[in-house]
Amino acid sequence: MTPEITGTVQWRAWQDGVLPPVERVRDGLWSLPVPIPDNPLRYVLVYALEVRGGLALIDAGWDADISWQALNDGLTAIGYDVRDVKAVLVTHNHADHLGLAGRVRDASGAYVALHELDAHAMRPDLDTYDKWRRGYVGHLTEHGMSGTDADATADMMDPDRLFRAPRPDVLLQDGERITLPGLDLRVVWTPGHSPGHSCFYDPGRELLFSGDHVLPRITPSIGYLLQSVGDPLADFLRSLDKLTGYDVAEVLPAHEYRFRQLDQRLAHLARHHAERLAETLAAVTAAPDSTAWELAAHLKWSRSWQEFGLQQRRFALGETLAHLKLLAGRGEITERRGGPERPVRWTPADAA
């Protein structure tokens, strides 16, 4: 069920496949669309909030010249300049949200803030490109992708973007209050899409800047990736529960368009994953001792597996693994690890 759309201009632009305009959301609050080149999500909605003596940004956009120009044009349209930015509050460490934060900091002296877990996740296994690549290819082949496909997938990645990602100046924690003058925001830690994903809540205006945690139309990707620890999907489902009951008049997501009826959307996302878990369990039951890669090929996706390219299959593998890890944590399936060169396989718990 689609929630009530409040960003109607944004929604129309989404339907028409064009960039939405800069838009005033409230007094002292604007949405600035920043394009993501060659990406089906098309843009990030960067939010500019007035503070005493300048602006704070929520997210920054993808690090590309076209994106940088769009951000600067958006700031000009609302009567400001990038040099007026005092802080960049980043919802999570993905490149379409964090990428331009370094350029903004260099131009303005603004500080960059990110949850401490996402800052920590940017360090391991990134000492050298060779070390990162061995770990990345090893993770993919461990879960059933062929060595040839894993190497080709690694070749598609941009190592420079990984290594030059801007490091934050301020590490955020759950419940923290943002102390910029004239701004009252609370950090709401909502892990799942990333370990430190955080929403920002404005209690006075009952606004939730939801990043990628809650979007109006699509389900955010929850994947078990190279550097994942614990149970990302379980974290995500707990994060949905955490937001239930918040007084939210409007949700301002990082993609698509603004909406109302947060609790309805939270319930829909939870149901989606309950159905996906049931489908994944059925796939393991039907084909015990399968790898995650083999199982992913038999699950239902927005398009057929044959239509997916390697990058789409990589994301599908990560999402399948996240569901398998949660089922294993519940004791419904068992993870069987083989020796060297043998991929991990999954089987129903009663067949172990």
NORBELFEN-V432623 format. One record per residue. N is the residue number from 1. PSI is psi in whole degrees, -180 to 180 (999 if undefined). NEAR is the number of other ideal C-beta (glycine too) atoms within 10 Angstrom. D_FIRST is the distance of its C-alpha to the first C-alpha in whole Angstrom. Layout:
{{N;PSI;NEAR;D_FIRST} {N;PSI;NEAR;D_FIRST}}
This chain:
{{1;133;8;0} {2;131;12;4} {3;170;19;6} {4;124;12;10} {5;127;18;12} {6;-30;18;15} {7;68;23;17} {8;-34;10;17} {9;-41;13;20} {10;-42;25;19} {11;-44;19;16} {12;-41;13;18} {13;-38;20;21} {14;-43;20;18} {15;-35;9;17} {16;-5;9;21} {17;30;7;22} {18;167;12;24} {19;131;15;25} {20;163;21;23} {21;164;13;26} {22;138;18;28} {23;135;19;26} {24;121;12;27} {25;-44;19;24} {26;174;13;27} {27;125;7;31} {28;20;15;32} {29;125;19;28} {30;154;22;27} {31;132;23;25} {32;108;25;27} {33;130;22;26} {34;117;28;28} {35;149;20;27} {36;108;19;27} {37;136;10;30} {38;46;7;29} {39;135;11;25} {40;-21;7;22} {41;-19;15;20} {42;-43;18;23} {43;160;25;23} {44;138;30;23} {45;105;26;23} {46;134;26;26} {47;130;21;26} {48;125;25;30} {49;131;25;31} {50;134;18;34} {51;170;18;36} {52;118;9;40} {53;8;10;42} {54;-142;20;39} {55;153;25;36} {56;141;23;33} {57;141;26;31} {58;113;25;28} {59;167;27;28} {60;-29;29;30} {61;173;31;29} {62;142;25;30} {63;87;20;34} {64;156;19;35} {65;-40;9;37} {66;-34;13;35} {67;-43;23;32} {68;-42;20;35} {69;-42;12;36} {70;-40;23;33} {71;-45;26;33} {72;-41;18;36} {73;-40;12;35} {74;-42;22;32} {75;-40;23;35} {76;-40;12;37} {77;-27;14;35} {78;8;16;34} {79;20;8;38} {80;178;17;38} {81;156;13;40} {82;-27;20;39} {83;-12;12;42} {84;-7;16;40} {85;127;25;38} {86;-27;18;39} {87;146;25;36} {88;111;30;33} {89;111;27;31} {90;128;29;29} {91;-34;30;26} {92;173;27;27} {93;14;24;29} {94;151;21;28} {95;-27;16;30} {96;-5;24;27} {97;-41;28;27} {98;-25;27;31} {99;-51;26;33} {100;-3;28;34} {101;-36;29;35} {102;-42;17;38} {103;-41;20;39} {104;-45;25;38} {105;-44;19;40} {106;-37;11;43} {107;-26;15;43} {108;-20;19;42} {109;9;10;43} {110;153;24;40} {111;152;17;39} {112;126;21;36} {113;138;21;34} {114;147;29;32} {115;144;27;31} {116;-33;16;34} {117;-36;21;33} {118;-33;24;31} {119;-42;22;35} {120;-38;15;36} {121;-15;21;34} {122;-11;18;36} {123;-49;10;39} {124;144;13;40} {125;16;16;41} {126;22;16;41} {127;-43;10;45} {128;158;11;45} {129;-43;14;44} {130;-42;9;45} {131;-44;12;44} {132;-45;20;41} {133;-43;17;41} {134;-43;13;43} {135;-40;15;40} {136;-50;22;37} {137;-40;19;39} {138;-39;13;39} {139;-45;20;36} {140;-45;26;35} {141;-31;19;37} {142;-28;19;37} {143;20;24;34} {144;-11;23;35} {145;144;24;35} {146;155;11;38} {147;-37;12;41} {148;-47;9;41} {149;-38;17;37} {150;-42;22;37} {151;-42;15;40} {152;-37;14;38} {153;-42;19;35} {154;-36;17;37} {155;-24;9;39} {156;-18;10;35} {157;153;15;35} {158;96;9;37} {159;-31;15;39} {160;-37;10;40} {161;-35;13;37} {162;-43;15;37} {163;-25;13;40} {164;9;12;40} {165;132;18;37} {166;135;22;38} {167;141;13;38} {168;154;22;37} {169;-28;15;40} {170;131;16;38} {171;123;15;36} {172;156;23;33} {173;157;12;33} {174;134;16;30} {175;-6;9;30} {176;145;17;33} {177;129;11;33} {178;125;20;34} {179;30;9;37} {180;141;19;37} {181;129;9;39} {182;9;12;37} {183;132;20;34} {184;96;13;32} {185;146;22;29} {186;140;15;29} {187;126;20;28} {188;105;22;25} {189;122;20;26} {190;71;27;22} {191;160;24;24} {192;-67;25;22} {193;-33;23;22} {194;162;29;25} {195;-34;22;28} {196;16;25;28} {197;134;28;25} {198;139;30;25} {199;163;28;23} {200;128;24;25} {201;129;21;24} {202;98;21;26} {203;-31;14;26} {204;-40;8;28} {205;1;16;26} {206;51;12;23} {207;141;22;21} {208;117;24;20} {209;104;24;21} {210;1;29;19} {211;-129;29;20} {212;1;25;18} {213;-43;29;17} {214;115;26;14} {215;156;21;13} {216;-26;24;10} {217;-43;15;9} {218;161;13;11} {219;125;14;12} {220;147;20;16} {221;125;17;19} {222;106;25;20} {223;152;22;24} {224;111;24;27} {225;-175;17;29} {226;-47;16;33} {227;9;17;33} {228;145;19;31} {229;156;10;32} {230;-137;12;31} {231;88;18;27} {232;-38;25;25} {233;-40;24;22} {234;-40;17;23} {235;-44;21;23} {236;-45;23;20} {237;-39;19;18} {238;-35;13;21} {239;-34;22;20} {240;-46;20;17} {241;-38;10;18} {242;-36;17;21} {243;-17;21;19} {244;129;11;17} {245;-9;10;19} {246;143;16;20} {247;100;9;21} {248;115;22;19} {249;-29;12;18} {250;142;19;17} {251;130;26;16} {252;94;25;18} {253;170;27;17} {254;-11;28;20} {255;159;23;18} {256;-103;21;16} {257;161;24;15} {258;154;24;15} {259;169;25;13} {260;-175;15;12} {261;55;19;11} {262;-48;21;12} {263;-37;14;12} {264;-42;13;8} {265;-39;24;8} {266;-44;21;11} {267;-39;14;10} {268;-43;16;7} {269;-41;19;10} {270;-41;15;13} {271;-41;11;11} {272;-46;11;11} {273;-31;20;15} {274;-42;11;16} {275;-38;11;15} {276;-37;20;17} {277;-41;19;20} {278;-41;12;20} {279;-40;14;20} {280;-43;27;23} {281;-41;18;25} {282;-38;12;25} {283;-40;22;26} {284;-40;25;29} {285;-39;14;30} {286;-28;11;30} {287;69;14;32} {288;154;16;34} {289;30;12;36} {290;157;20;34} {291;165;22;33} {292;-36;30;30} {293;-44;22;30} {294;-40;17;31} {295;-42;25;28} {296;-36;28;26} {297;-18;20;27} {298;1;15;26} {299;163;16;22} {300;131;11;19} {301;179;16;18} {302;-26;9;17} {303;170;9;20} {304;155;9;23} {305;-36;14;26} {306;-28;6;28} {307;-14;9;27} {308;137;17;26} {309;179;9;29} {310;-38;14;31} {311;-43;12;29} {312;-38;15;25} {313;-34;19;27} {314;-46;23;28} {315;-40;15;25} {316;-39;22;23} {317;-46;25;27} {318;-42;22;26} {319;-40;23;22} {320;-44;28;24} {321;-39;28;26} {322;-41;28;24} {323;-38;27;23} {324;-41;28;26} {325;-40;21;28} {326;-42;24;25} {327;-39;22;26} {328;-39;16;30} {329;-29;14;29} {330;-7;13;28} {331;15;8;31} {332;-26;17;29} {333;168;25;31} {334;137;17;34} {335;122;16;35} {336;115;14;38} {337;128;9;40} {338;-169;10;43} {339;-168;5;46} {340;140;4;46} {341;9;8;44} {342;125;11;42} {343;159;18;39} {344;140;16;37} {345;159;20;35} {346;140;28;33} {347;154;17;34} {348;146;16;32} {349;-37;13;34} {350;-6;9;36} {351;-3;11;38} {352;999;10;39}}
